[in-house]
Amino acid sequence: MQEQPARRALLEIRSAEKSFGQTRALRDASFELRSGEVHALLGANGAGKSTLSKIVSGHIGADGGSIRYKDSPVDFRSTRDAMRAGIAIVMQETSLAPDLSVLENIFLPELASPGRLSFGRLRGRARAILEDLGGAGALPLDVVVSRLSAAQRQLVEIAKALASDAELIIFDEPTASLSPGEVERLFDVMARLRRGGRGLIFVSHRLEEVFAITDRVTVLREGTTVAASVPTADLNQGEVIRLMVGRELGAIYAASATRRDGDAAPVVFEVEGVAAPPAVRRVSFEVRRGEILGLAGLVGAGRSEAAEAIFGLRPRQAGRLKLAGRELAIRRPADAVRAGIGFVPEDRRVQNIVPDLSVRENLLLAHLGVHRGFGLGYARRQKAVDALLATLDLPAHRVLDESILNFSGGMQQKIIIARWLLLEPKVLILDEPTKGVDIGTRQAIYALLRKIADQGVAVVVISSDFEELLGVSNRVVVISDGYSVADLPGDMLDEEKLTLLAAPRTSMRRNTELLHDLATASNGAGFWALLDGERLICLNAVVANEQVAPGFIAGEAVRFAQTTIPVGLTGAGEAFVPEPDGRRSTILVPMRNRRGHDLGCVGLVIDGATRAPSVDSIKQRIEAMNA
């Protein structure tokens, strides 16, 4: 990222101080933002990033220091003051009105303005904003926000900030629940805002995003600025990590001590045809002993909803669950817990913690669900509690009796995971387990997941971060539009392949129509596939003539030798390539999008005795589809 030409300072913070009781959140924190730039504000959990962001946006006041905005000193007393000045914030923990619709939340500040509102005009603006963010189809404007997933609420929060037309926008972990494709669209929007002269503050724990979109970097550690306004181009990830945590980190993804080849271990948990409409239509997968299975998908695909249906948090209309070969009747979460299934939901503040309880009480909540007899039964868990605190590097002398709200998001997440480990589950499902936590905590969580898998637990991880999913998973099941559409080894995938596999089935309509037309016209079989060496991943397939079926279906990964067209798959795309037995001929045509990205190949298989259609006509059809 090249540094932007010098522009005027939009925001200047000098020596900011802030304490909450005995906890000092900021001490001598400084920050500068120019108009027309994206400036990263980085730090480990508890470094003071969110506190500084909330001071700028008027949520809280500073105890000391000075703030200048557009060359004038300011002291915002409320969020309304900041909004009137042209400052908006996209918060990590969304601040939406749950009983209002998506449309009403996007334009919430305008609802309180005097005069009549044109809801037709607002609806048009909202559609345009969501179209930019890629969420138009996944976010119906009239749906009440309380019915949305955490990832969908995050998109509404971003749309709300963009609708305010603010001059300074703070993005506090805006991509934590978004997939790579959705992140790319958000970055396109941010780049347009930057070109328009807006100043953007970007808070993120995903360092690859920092290097992709930001111009300068400021790092906080323990409330103090340790690196101020450093050009992003002058840094690398290792230097940023050292500034954030004050030390070197090893490999972020832990290697398994007993990494298995996928088929050696017995199946522990089976999910067959689970349906919980409208979000979950038909989801199936299985997890083996000691395996980490990743569930991938885009916002609204049904990943979180499927996990909730499995755990008994939402009613199932169909499907079977088996644990160690025995069918389970799970109608409520207590049934799942007693069967040996643990679940860490996505929304930490809403679904995981009880803010009025201490750390000890939050840690032992799941224990209370299975405890029988008089009293609380805490004493018999004490040894396990002590061991877990040591494993998770949690300070026992100050953790147990304090309010859980006194700790950073990373610390809270460790406590939530520890809650389930106390019960020694057979299956542990984690939805966005590293959402909003710093890289050091992420490394600790990955190592923990690998450790418990090596001890024989079947682990299921749901994540919008495809790099993370591929880093920790042995296998990946892809969910799209409520259906499980692929089940592939992790080492066969990369982020681009996962993004293509996770694309909504509705977005494949034109592709399916093309394959159908090609297959029908030639009485053959059409497919769309990604080729990697001697292996193939099928994204879509339409067979009009079973006699020439290629030997694979959509969502399947195979080696060329396992197909009925191994020779044809090595073709260069200029002519039909016959198989040695003469029964089939195949042509492969490379496919690219308008940006020139490789989208794999479209293939057509015909009977070897059939007259081959024009290659040029096939290429023209494919080019027209991508125009």
C-alpha positions in Angstrom: 0.0 0.0 0.0 1.6 3.3 -1.1 1.4 6.2 1.3 -1.1 8.9 0.3 0.2 12.4 -0.5 0.3 14.7 2.6 -3.2 15.8 3.6 -4.6 17.9 6.4 -4.9 16.3 9.9 -8.5 15.4 10.4 -8.1 14.1 14.0 -5.3 14.6 16.5 -5.2 12.9 19.9 -2.4 13.8 22.4 -1.6 12.0 25.7 -5.1 10.5 26.2 -5.8 9.0 29.6 -8.7 6.8 30.7 -9.4 4.6 33.8 -12.2 2.3 34.8 -12.0 1.9 38.5 -8.6 0.5 39.3 -8.0 -0.5 35.7 -6.1 2.0 33.6 -7.2 1.5 30.0 -5.2 4.4 28.4 -2.0 6.1 29.5 -0.3 8.6 27.2 -2.1 7.4 24.1 -1.6 9.5 21.0 -3.0 9.2 17.5 -3.3 11.2 14.2 -5.6 10.7 11.3 -5.4 12.5 8.0 -8.3 13.0 5.5 -8.1 10.6 2.6 -6.3 7.8 4.4 -7.0 4.5 6.1 -5.1 4.4 9.4 -4.7 1.1 11.3 -5.1 1.2 15.1 -3.6 -2.0 16.4 -2.8 -3.7 19.7 -3.4 -6.9 21.7 -6.6 -7.5 23.5 -6.8 -4.9 26.4 -4.4 -2.5 24.7 -6.9 0.3 24.6 -8.0 0.3 21.0 -11.7 0.1 21.6 -11.5 2.6 24.5 -9.8 5.2 22.3 -12.3 4.5 19.5 -15.2 5.1 22.0 -13.7 8.4 23.1 -13.5 9.6 19.6 -17.1 8.6 18.8 -18.5 10.1 22.0 -19.4 6.9 23.8 -17.2 7.8 26.8 -15.1 10.8 27.8 -11.4 10.9 28.4 -9.9 11.6 31.8 -7.0 13.6 30.4 -5.2 14.6 27.2 -6.4 16.6 24.2 -8.5 15.9 21.1 -8.6 18.2 18.0 -11.0 17.5 15.1 -10.7 19.5 11.9 -8.3 21.9 13.6 -10.6 22.7 16.6 -10.5 21.3 20.1 -13.5 19.0 20.9 -14.9 17.3 23.9 -17.8 15.1 22.8 -20.4 14.5 25.6 -22.5 12.0 23.6 -22.6 9.9 20.5 -25.0 12.4 19.1 -22.4 15.2 19.4 -19.9 13.1 17.5 -22.4 12.1 14.8 -23.4 15.8 14.3 -19.7 16.5 13.8 -19.4 13.9 11.1 -18.0 10.9 13.1 -19.4 7.4 12.8 -18.3 4.0 14.3 -18.8 0.4 13.2 -18.5 -1.4 16.5 -17.3 -4.9 17.1 -20.3 -5.5 19.5 -23.1 -4.2 17.4 -25.3 -1.4 18.7 -28.4 -2.0 16.8 -32.1 -1.8 17.9 -33.2 -5.5 17.9 -36.9 -4.8 17.6 -36.5 -2.6 14.5 -36.1 -3.7 10.9 -32.9 -3.7 8.9 -34.1 -0.5 7.1 -34.9 1.3 10.3 -31.6 0.4 11.8 -29.6 1.6 8.8 -31.2 5.0 9.1 -31.8 5.1 12.8 -30.2 8.6 13.4 -32.6 10.0 10.7 -35.7 8.6 12.4 -35.2 11.0 15.3 -34.8 14.0 12.9 -37.6 16.5 12.5 -39.7 16.5 9.4 -41.3 13.8 7.3 -39.2 10.8 6.0 -39.6 9.3 2.6 -39.3 5.6 3.2 -39.2 5.0 -0.5 -36.1 7.1 -0.8 -34.5 5.5 2.2 -35.3 2.0 0.8 -33.5 2.9 -2.4 -30.4 4.2 -0.6 -30.3 1.1 1.6 -30.4 -1.2 -1.4 -27.6 0.7 -3.0 -25.4 0.5 0.1 -26.1 -3.2 0.7 -25.5 -3.9 -3.0 -22.0 -2.3 -2.6 -21.4 -4.6 0.4 -22.7 -7.7 -1.4 -25.4 -8.2 1.2 -28.5 -7.2 -0.8 -29.7 -10.8 -1.2 -28.8 -11.9 2.4 -30.4 -8.9 4.2 -34.1 -8.3 3.5 -34.8 -4.7 4.5 -38.1 -5.5 6.4 -36.7 -8.3 8.6 -36.4 -7.5 12.3 -32.7 -7.3 13.4 -33.2 -9.7 16.3 -33.8 -12.5 13.8 -30.5 -12.0 12.0 -27.2 -13.9 12.6 -24.3 -12.1 14.2 -22.6 -11.8 10.8 -25.7 -10.3 9.2 -26.0 -7.8 12.1 -22.4 -6.8 11.4 -23.3 -6.0 7.8 -26.2 -3.8 9.0 -23.8 -2.0 11.4 -21.5 -1.2 8.5 -24.4 -0.1 6.3 -25.6 2.2 9.1 -22.2 3.9 9.3 -22.0 4.3 5.5 -25.5 5.8 5.4 -24.5 8.6 7.8 -22.2 10.0 5.1 -19.7 10.8 7.9 -16.3 12.4 7.3 -14.5 10.2 9.8 -15.5 6.5 10.2 -14.1 4.1 12.7 -14.2 0.4 11.7 -13.7 -1.6 14.9 -13.2 -5.3 13.8 -15.7 -4.9 10.9 -14.6 -8.1 9.1 -14.7 -10.5 12.1 -17.7 -12.3 10.8 -17.3 -11.7 7.0 -16.0 -14.1 4.4 -13.1 -13.2 2.1 -15.5 -12.2 -0.7 -17.4 -9.9 1.6 -14.2 -8.4 3.0 -13.1 -7.6 -0.5 -16.3 -5.8 -1.2 -16.0 -3.9 2.0 -12.4 -2.9 1.1 -13.7 -1.6 -2.3 -16.1 0.6 -0.5 -13.4 1.8 1.9 -11.1 2.6 -1.0 -13.8 4.7 -2.6 -14.4 6.6 0.7 -10.6 7.2 1.0 -10.5 8.6 -2.6 -13.4 10.9 -1.7 -11.3 12.4 1.1 -12.8 10.5 4.1 -10.6 9.6 7.0 -11.0 5.9 8.1 -9.7 4.3 11.3 -9.3 0.5 10.9 -9.1 -1.7 14.0 -8.4 -5.3 13.2 -6.6 -8.4 14.5 -6.3 -9.8 10.9 -2.8 -8.5 9.9 -3.2 -9.5 6.3 -6.1 -7.1 6.1 -4.0 -4.3 7.6 -1.4 -4.7 4.9 -4.1 -4.9 2.2 -6.0 -1.7 2.9 -4.2 0.7 5.3 -1.8 3.5 4.6 -0.3 4.0 8.1 -0.2 2.1 11.4 -0.4 3.1 15.0 0.2 0.5 17.7 -1.0 0.6 21.4 0.4 -1.7 24.1 -1.1 -1.6 27.6 -2.8 1.7 26.9 0.3 3.5 25.6 1.3 4.4 22.0 4.4 2.4 21.1 4.5 3.1 17.4 2.8 6.2 15.9 1.8 6.8 12.3 4.3 4.4 10.7 3.8 3.9 6.9 2.3 0.4 6.4 4.8 -0.2 3.6 7.7 0.2 6.0 6.5 -2.8 8.2 6.1 -6.5 7.9 3.9 -8.9 9.9 6.7 -10.0 12.3 7.5 -6.3 13.2 3.8 -5.5 13.8 3.4 -8.6 16.1 6.5 -7.7 18.1 5.1 -4.1 18.6 1.7 -5.5 19.6 2.8 -8.2 22.1 6.3 -7.2 22.9 7.8 -10.5 21.9 8.3 -13.0 19.0 5.5 -15.5 18.2 6.1 -18.9 16.6 4.0 -20.5 14.0 0.4 -19.2 14.4 -1.2 -22.6 13.5 -0.3 -25.4 15.8 0.8 -28.7 14.1 -0.9 -31.9 15.3 1.2 -34.4 17.3 -1.0 -37.2 15.8 -2.1 -35.7 12.4 -4.2 -38.4 10.8 -4.8 -39.1 7.1 -8.6 -38.8 7.6 -9.8 -42.4 7.4 -7.7 -44.0 10.2 -9.8 -42.9 13.1 -13.3 -44.0 13.9 -16.3 -41.7 13.3 -17.4 -40.1 16.5 -20.2 -37.8 15.4 -22.6 -38.0 12.4 -25.0 -35.4 11.2 -27.4 -36.6 8.5 -29.8 -34.4 6.6 -30.4 -31.9 9.3 -33.1 -29.3 8.3 -34.3 -26.3 10.2 -35.9 -24.1 7.6 -35.6 -21.4 6.3 -31.9 -21.2 7.1 -31.0 -24.9 7.1 -32.3 -27.1 4.3 -30.1 -30.2 4.3 -26.8 -30.4 6.1 -24.7 -33.6 6.5 -21.2 -34.3 7.8 -19.3 -36.6 10.1 -16.3 -36.0 12.4 -13.7 -38.5 13.4 -12.0 -39.0 16.7 -9.1 -36.5 17.0 -10.1 -34.6 13.9 -10.8 -30.8 13.4 -13.6 -30.3 10.9 -14.1 -26.9 9.4 -17.5 -25.6 8.4 -17.1 -22.9 5.7 -19.7 -20.6 4.1 -20.7 -17.0 3.4 -23.0 -14.8 5.5 -26.5 -16.3 5.5 -25.3 -19.7 4.3 -26.7 -21.4 7.4 -23.5 -22.5 9.2 -24.4 -21.0 12.6 -28.0 -22.0 12.3 -27.0 -25.6 11.5 -24.9 -25.7 14.7 -27.8 -24.3 16.7 -30.1 -26.9 15.3 -27.7 -29.7 16.2 -27.3 -28.3 19.8 -31.0 -27.9 20.3 -31.1 -24.1 20.2 -33.5 -24.1 17.3 -36.1 -26.8 16.4 -35.2 -29.4 13.8 -37.7 -30.5 11.2 -35.6 -33.4 9.8 -32.3 -35.1 10.2 -30.5 -37.6 12.5 -27.6 -37.2 14.9 -25.4 -40.1 16.0 -22.7 -40.1 18.6 -20.4 -43.2 18.5 -23.0 -45.0 16.4 -25.9 -44.3 18.8 -28.7 -42.1 17.6 -29.4 -39.0 19.8 -32.7 -37.3 20.5 -31.6 -33.7 21.1 -34.6 -31.4 21.7 -32.9 -28.8 23.9 -29.3 -27.8 24.8 -29.4 -29.8 28.1 -29.9 -33.0 26.0 -26.8 -32.1 24.0 -24.7 -31.3 27.0 -25.6 -34.6 28.8 -24.7 -36.5 25.6 -21.2 -35.0 25.6 -21.6 -32.2 23.1 -20.2 -28.7 23.8 -21.1 -25.5 21.9 -19.4 -22.1 21.8 -21.8 -19.8 19.9 -20.6 -16.9 17.8 -21.9 -13.9 19.7 -19.8 -13.7 22.8 -21.7 -10.9 24.6 -25.2 -12.1 23.8 -25.0 -15.9 23.7 -22.0 -16.8 25.9 -21.5 -14.7 29.0 -23.7 -13.6 31.8 -22.4 -10.1 32.6 -23.7 -9.9 36.1 -21.8 -13.1 37.2 -18.2 -13.4 38.2 -15.6 -15.3 36.1 -15.9 -18.3 38.4 -19.7 -18.4 37.9 -19.4 -18.0 34.1 -16.8 -20.7 34.0 -19.0 -23.2 35.8 -22.3 -22.5 34.0 -22.1 -25.7 31.9 -21.2 -27.7 35.0 -24.5 -26.5 36.6 -26.4 -27.9 33.6 -25.2 -31.5 34.3 -24.8 -31.3 38.1 -27.1 -33.5 40.1 -27.8 -33.3 43.8 -27.8 -30.5 46.4 -25.5 -27.4 46.3 -23.5 -26.2 43.4 -20.9 -28.9 43.3 -18.1 -26.5 42.5 -15.5 -28.2 44.8 -15.3 -31.4 42.7 -14.3 -29.3 39.7 -11.6 -27.3 41.5 -8.7 -29.4 40.3 -9.8 -29.3 36.7 -10.4 -25.5 37.0 -6.9 -25.0 38.3 -5.3 -27.1 35.5 -7.3 -25.3 32.8 -6.4 -21.8 34.1 -2.8 -22.8 34.0 -3.1 -24.2 30.4 -4.9 -21.1 29.2 -2.5 -18.7 30.9 -5.3 -17.2 33.0 -4.2 -15.5 36.3 -6.1 -17.5 38.9 -5.3 -15.0 41.7 -7.4 -12.3 40.0 -9.7 -14.2 37.6 -12.2 -16.2 39.5 -14.1 -13.7 41.6 -14.0 -10.7 39.4 -16.7 -9.6 37.0 -16.1 -11.1 33.6 -16.7 -7.7 32.0 -13.4 -6.4 33.5 -11.5 -8.6 31.1 -10.6 -8.3 27.4 -12.5 -10.1 24.7 -9.6 -12.6 24.3 -9.7 -13.4 28.0 -13.5 -13.8 27.9 -13.2 -16.2 25.0 -10.6 -18.4 26.8 -13.0 -18.6 29.8 -15.9 -19.6 27.5 -13.9 -22.4 25.9 -12.6 -23.5 29.3 -16.3 -23.8 30.4 -16.8 -26.7 28.0 -13.5 -28.3 28.5 -14.3 -28.8 32.2 -17.0 -31.3 31.1 -14.5 -33.3 28.9 -16.8 -33.3 25.9 -16.7 -35.9 23.2 -17.6 -33.3 20.6 -16.9 -29.6 20.7 -18.5 -27.1 18.2 -17.0 -23.6 18.1 -18.6 -20.8 16.0 -16.1 -18.0 15.2 -13.8 -19.0 18.2 -11.2 -16.2 17.5 -13.6 -13.4 16.6 -12.3 -10.1 17.9 -9.2 -11.5 19.7 -5.6 -10.6 19.1 -3.0 -12.7 17.3 -1.3 -13.9 20.5 -4.7 -15.2 21.9 -5.5 -16.7 18.5 -2.3 -18.7 18.6 -3.2 -19.9 22.1 -6.7 -20.9 21.0 -5.4 -22.8 17.9 -2.9 -24.7 20.1 -5.6 -25.5 22.5 -7.9 -26.9 19.8 -5.1 -29.0 18.4 -4.3 -30.3 21.9 -7.8 -31.3 22.7 -8.2 -33.0 19.2 -5.0 -34.9 19.9 -6.6 -36.1 23.1 -9.4 -37.7 21.0 -12.1 -34.9 21.0 -14.0 -34.4 17.7 -13.8 -30.7 17.0 -16.0 -28.7 14.6 -14.9 -25.1 13.9 -17.1 -22.6 12.1 -15.2 -19.5 10.7 -15.6 -16.8 8.2 -11.8 -16.5 8.1 -11.0 -19.0 5.4 -7.2 -18.7 6.1 -7.9 -19.7 9.7 -10.2 -22.5 8.7 -7.6 -24.0 6.4 -4.9 -23.5 9.0 -6.6 -25.5 11.7 -8.8 -28.0 9.9 -8.1 -31.6 8.7 -11.2 -31.5 6.5 -13.7 -28.7 5.4 -17.4 -29.1 4.7 -18.8 -26.2 2.7 -22.4 -24.9 3.3 -24.3 -22.8 0.8 -27.9 -21.7 0.9 -28.6 -24.1 3.8 -27.1 -27.2 2.0 -23.8 -28.9 2.6 -22.3 -28.9 -0.9 -18.7 -30.2 -0.5 -16.6 -32.2 1.9 -12.9 -32.0 1.0 -9.5 -32.5 2.6 -8.0 -29.2 3.9 -4.8 -29.7 2.0 -6.7 -29.7 -1.4 -8.0 -26.2 -0.8 -7.0 -22.6 -0.7 -9.0 -19.4 0.0 -9.9 -18.9 -3.6 -11.2 -22.4 -4.1 -13.2 -22.2 -0.8 -14.7 -18.9 -1.9 -15.9 -20.4 -5.2 -17.3 -23.5 -3.5 -19.1 -21.3 -1.0 -20.8 -19.1 -3.6 -24.6 -19.1 -3.2 -26.3 -21.6 -5.4 -28.5 -18.7 -6.7 -25.3 -17.0 -8.0 -24.6 -20.2 -10.0 -27.8 -20.0 -11.9 -26.2 -18.6 -15.1 -23.4 -21.2 -14.9 -25.9 -24.0 -14.4 -28.0 -22.8 -17.4 -24.8 -22.7 -19.5 -23.8 -26.3 -18.5 -27.4 -27.5 -19.1 -27.5 -25.9 -22.6 -24.1 -27.3 -23.5 -24.9 -30.8 -22.2 -28.4 -30.9 -23.8 -27.3 -29.6 -27.2 -24.6 -32.2 -27.5 -26.3 -35.0 -25.5 -23.3 -35.0 -23.2 -22.2 -33.8 -19.8 -21.0 -30.3 -18.8 -19.0 -29.4 -15.7 -17.2 -26.5 -14.0 -14.0 -27.6 -12.1 -10.8 -26.4 -10.5 -7.8 -28.3 -11.7 -4.7 -28.7 -9.5 -1.9 -30.9 -10.8 -3.5 -34.4 -11.2 -6.5 -33.5 -9.0 -9.9 -31.9 -9.7 -12.5 -30.2 -7.5 -15.9 -30.1 -9.2 -17.9 -26.9 -8.5 -21.0 -27.7 -10.7 -22.1 -30.5 -13.1 -25.0 -31.2 -15.4 -25.3 -34.6 -17.1 -27.7 -35.0 -20.0 -26.4 -38.5 -21.0 -25.4 -40.9 -18.2 -23.4 -42.9 -20.8 -20.8 -40.1 -20.9 -20.9 -39.0 -17.2 -17.4 -37.8 -16.2 -17.3 -39.8 -13.0 -17.6 -37.0 -10.4 -20.3 -34.7 -9.1 -20.6 -31.2 -7.7 -18.7 -30.7 -4.4 -16.5 -33.8 -5.0 -12.7 -33.9 -5.2 -11.0 -36.7 -7.3 -7.8 -37.5 -9.0 -7.8 -37.6 -12.8 -7.2 -41.3 -12.8 -10.4 -41.8 -10.8 -12.6 -40.2 -13.5 -13.9 -41.6 -16.8 -12.0 -38.8 -18.7 -8.4 -38.8 -17.4 -6.8 -38.0 -20.8 -9.4 -35.3 -21.6 -8.6 -33.5 -18.3 -5.1 -32.9 -19.6 -6.3 -31.2 -22.8 -5.3 -27.6 -23.7 -8.7 -26.4 -24.6 -8.2 -26.0 -28.4 -10.0 -29.2 -29.5 -11.9 -32.2 -28.1 -9.5 -34.8 -26.7 -10.7 -38.5 -27.1 -10.1 -41.2 -24.5 -8.1 -44.2 -25.6 -11.2 -46.4 -25.8 -12.9 -43.9 -28.1 -16.1 -43.8 -25.9 -15.8 -40.2 -24.7 -14.2 -36.9 -25.9 -13.6 -33.9 -23.7 -12.8 -30.2 -24.2 -11.7 -27.9 -21.4 -12.1 -24.1 -21.7 -10.4 -21.8 -19.1 -12.7 -19.4 -17.5 -11.8 -15.9 -16.0 -13.9 -13.2 -14.5 -13.9 -9.5 -15.5 -10.9 -8.8 -13.3 -8.9 -11.6 -14.9 -9.0 -14.0 -11.9 -8.7 -17.7 -12.8 -12.1 -19.4 -12.2 -11.1 -22.8 -13.3 -12.4 -24.6 -16.4 -15.7 -25.4 -18.1 -15.6 -28.9 -19.5 -17.9 -30.6 -22.0 -17.9 -34.4 -22.5 -19.5 -35.9 -25.5 -19.9 -39.4 -26.9 -16.9 -40.4 -28.9 -19.0 -41.3 -31.9 -20.9 -37.9 -31.9 -19.8 -35.1 -34.1 -18.1 -32.5 -32.0 -19.7 -29.0 -31.8 -17.8 -25.9 -32.7 -15.1 -25.1 -30.2 -15.4 -21.4 -31.0 -19.1 -21.4 -30.3 -18.5 -23.0 -26.9 -15.8 -20.4 -26.0 -18.2 -17.6 -27.1 -20.9 -18.9 -24.8 -18.5 -19.0 -21.8 -17.2 -15.5 -22.6 -20.7 -14.1 -22.8 -21.6 -15.5 -19.4 -18.7 -13.8 -17.8 -19.1 -10.5 -19.6 
